[in-house]
Amino acid sequence: MAIEGSSTEARQPRIRLGMVGGGAGAFIGAVHRIAARLDDQYELVAGALSSTPEKSVASGRELGLDPQRCYGSFKEMAIREAKLKNGIEAVAIVTPNHVHFEAAREFLKRGIHVICDKPLTSTLSDARKLKKLAEESEALFVLTHNYTGYPMVRQAREMVANGELGTIRLVQMEYPQDWLTEAVEQTGSKQAEWRTDPARSGAGGSTGDIGTHAYNLGCFVSGLELEELSADLDSFVPGRKLDDNAHVLMRFKEKDGARAKGMLWCSQVAPGHENGLKVRVYGTKGGIEWVQADPNYLWYTPFGEPKRLITRNGAGAGAAAARVSRVPSGHPEGYLEGFANIYTEAARAIFAKRSGQKVDPAVLYPTVDDGLKGMVFVDACVQSSKKNGAWVKV
């Protein structure tokens, strides 16, 4: 169970956490705060929550923070907190994409652990620089590809790794939404404005925002690495500067003597889809299917046999799912709990680092490498689409 941990974890004080972004009106900031507190491993003590000192203090007051630890900029926060006796040990970066690199840099170089929202950065160049910085720092870097924290996603990954599907042949990933079907970015929607702005979002629209999630999930479950892709990106809404729909064909690197193929569809203009993340993996011995809307269920079909339903903590579920579950089978766990699992896995690694111990090999969270792969994916999609879907090696 994620909340139990080891006796070492139980004795240690909560991790002192700061936050960059996530002030008033920010959806993802509240999600990160809930995720950080769910298993009682963190305490939010400081923040550079908004773009101005006044807004940051106002947002901090709402969260019960000391006004003296509500900063007008992430750089000011990093410098001061690094000098405090009880300064922050970790920081959550929950800003638009273009801020990720500079913010992470300031904390990493001061030895403060970074928990960053995805995608990694807004440009591939910055992603490569950030990877180098993370490797040179003594601090941990965690990327919140939160869907990898779901118990039945861990179950699926474990089944693939154990060979229950045989040699993998096909990976199907999709993530359709409909909230950008109209030009809501022109109506004052804060969330839509920055996500459709190349200066803040980067070169990818739907590919960067949700395509990276689907891509990361497919690779996480299948254990495969992408070799090349062919992409067709569209901006269906007139005047929109970034893609709002993408179809991507994939060829994976050879594994177990075979080269698997994949298909990814991400869209933010698909009416009827609220958050339709789905992954399907097919091998020589069987197939699996996981749908984010029903996260406690994993469908498994051994070839030539009836389809089977594996439930979270139910019959047939393994240890990988159990260690990130909180409640008995039949009680639903979902988005917030999956997100919290990433924070708790990060906490386990931070506690180990505090104590000078090795991190338990079972601890699993997305890293800067996963973030760089996501940015390489987005860049390759944009390149391919500009060349009329030409195959691009990654």
FENJODA-V671945 format. One record per backbone hydrogen bond with DSSP energy under -0.5 kcal/mol. NH is the residue of the N-H (numbers start at 1). CO is the residue of the C=O. E is the energy in kcal/mol with one decimal. If there is no record, write none. Layout:
NH|CO|E  NH|CO|E
//
This chain:
2|325|-0.9  4|1|-1.0  5|1|-1.1  10|6|-2.1  11|7|-1.4  12|8|-0.9  12|9|-0.8  15|41|-3.0  17|15|-0.7  17|43|-2.8  18|90|-2.2  19|46|-1.0  20|92|-3.0  21|19|-0.5  21|48|-2.4  23|49|-1.3  26|23|-2.1  27|25|-0.7  30|26|-1.2  31|27|-1.5  32|28|-2.4  33|29|-2.1  34|30|-2.3  35|31|-2.7  36|32|-2.5  37|33|-1.5  38|34|-1.6  39|35|-0.5  40|37|-1.7  41|36|-0.8  42|36|-0.7  43|15|-2.7  45|17|-2.9  45|43|-0.5  46|17|-1.1  47|69|-2.2  48|19|-2.6  56|52|-2.4  57|53|-2.5  58|54|-2.2  59|55|-2.6  60|56|-2.4  61|57|-2.6  62|58|-1.6  63|59|-1.1  64|61|-1.3  65|60|-2.9  69|66|-2.5  70|67|-1.5  71|47|-2.8  71|69|-0.6  77|73|-1.9  78|74|-2.6  79|75|-2.5  80|76|-2.4  81|77|-2.6  82|78|-1.7  83|79|-0.7  83|80|-0.9  84|80|-1.0  87|84|-1.4  89|16|-2.9  90|16|-1.8  91|113|-2.4  92|18|-2.6  93|91|-0.6  93|115|-2.4  94|20|-3.0  94|92|-0.7  98|200|-1.6  99|96|-1.8  100|96|-0.5  100|97|-1.2  101|97|-0.5  103|99|-2.3  104|100|-2.7  105|101|-2.4  106|102|-1.7  107|103|-1.4  108|104|-2.9  109|105|-2.1  110|107|-1.1  111|108|-1.9  112|107|-2.5  113|89|-2.2  113|111|-0.5  114|140|-2.7  115|91|-3.0  116|114|-0.5  116|142|-3.1  117|93|-2.5  127|123|-1.8  128|124|-2.1  129|125|-1.8  130|126|-2.7  131|127|-2.1  132|128|-1.7  133|129|-2.3  134|130|-2.7  135|131|-2.1  136|132|-1.6  137|133|-1.4  142|114|-3.0  143|366|-2.3  144|116|-2.6  145|143|-1.8  146|144|-1.9  148|145|-1.7  149|146|-2.1  150|147|-1.2  153|150|-0.6  154|150|-2.0  155|151|-2.1  156|152|-1.9  157|153|-2.3  158|154|-2.4  159|155|-2.3  160|156|-2.2  161|157|-2.6  162|158|-2.0  163|160|-1.6  164|159|-2.2  166|163|-1.0  169|282|-3.0  170|282|-2.1  171|261|-1.8  172|280|-3.1  173|171|-0.5  173|263|-2.9  174|278|-2.2  175|265|-2.6  176|276|-0.6  177|267|-2.8  178|273|-0.6  180|268|-2.0  181|178|-1.8  184|182|-2.7  186|183|-1.8  187|184|-1.8  189|184|-1.3  190|188|-0.6  193|189|-2.5  194|190|-1.5  195|191|-1.1  196|192|-1.4  197|194|-1.0  198|196|-0.6  200|197|-1.2  201|197|-3.3  202|197|-0.5  202|198|-1.0  203|122|-0.8  206|243|-2.4  209|205|-2.6  210|206|-2.1  211|206|-2.9  212|207|-1.1  214|210|-2.0  215|211|-2.7  216|212|-2.5  217|213|-2.5  218|214|-2.4  219|215|-2.2  220|216|-2.6  221|217|-2.5  222|218|-2.1  223|219|-2.3  227|251|-2.6  228|251|-1.9  229|392|-2.1  230|249|-2.2  232|247|-2.5  234|245|-2.7  240|237|-2.1  241|196|-0.5  244|234|-2.9  245|234|-1.4  246|266|-2.7  247|232|-1.9  248|264|-2.7  249|230|-3.1  250|262|-2.9  251|228|-2.5  252|260|-2.6  253|225|-3.4  255|258|-3.0  258|255|-1.5  260|258|-0.6  261|169|-2.8  262|250|-2.2  263|171|-1.9  264|248|-2.6  265|173|-1.9  266|246|-1.9  267|175|-1.7  268|244|-2.8  270|177|-2.8  271|269|-0.7  273|270|-1.8  274|272|-0.6  276|176|-2.5  277|275|-1.6  278|174|-2.5  279|290|-2.3  280|172|-2.6  281|288|-1.9  282|170|-2.7  283|286|-3.2  284|167|-1.4  285|165|-2.8  286|165|-1.0  287|301|-1.8  288|281|-2.3  289|299|-2.0  290|279|-2.5  292|277|-2.6  294|291|-1.6  295|292|-0.8  297|294|-1.8  298|310|-2.3  299|289|-2.4  300|308|-2.9  301|287|-2.9  303|285|-2.9  305|302|-2.2  308|300|-3.0  310|298|-2.9  310|308|-0.6  311|309|-0.5  312|296|-2.1  314|311|-2.6  317|314|-1.9  322|318|-1.8  323|319|-2.2  324|321|-1.1  325|322|-1.6  331|328|-1.5  332|330|-0.6  338|334|-2.7  339|335|-2.4  340|336|-2.5  341|337|-1.7  342|338|-1.0  342|339|-0.7  343|339|-1.4  344|340|-2.7  345|341|-2.5  346|342|-2.3  347|343|-2.3  348|344|-2.3  349|345|-1.7  350|346|-2.5  351|347|-3.2  352|348|-2.0  353|349|-2.1  354|350|-2.6  355|351|-1.9  356|352|-0.6  356|353|-0.8  357|352|-2.8  363|360|-2.1  371|367|-1.7  372|368|-2.5  373|369|-2.3  374|370|-1.8  375|371|-1.9  376|372|-2.5  377|373|-2.2  378|374|-2.2  379|375|-2.5  380|376|-2.5  381|377|-2.2  382|378|-2.3  383|379|-2.5  384|380|-2.8  385|381|-2.5  386|382|-2.0  387|383|-1.0  387|384|-0.7  388|385|-1.5  389|384|-2.1  390|384|-1.0  392|229|-2.8  394|227|-2.5
//
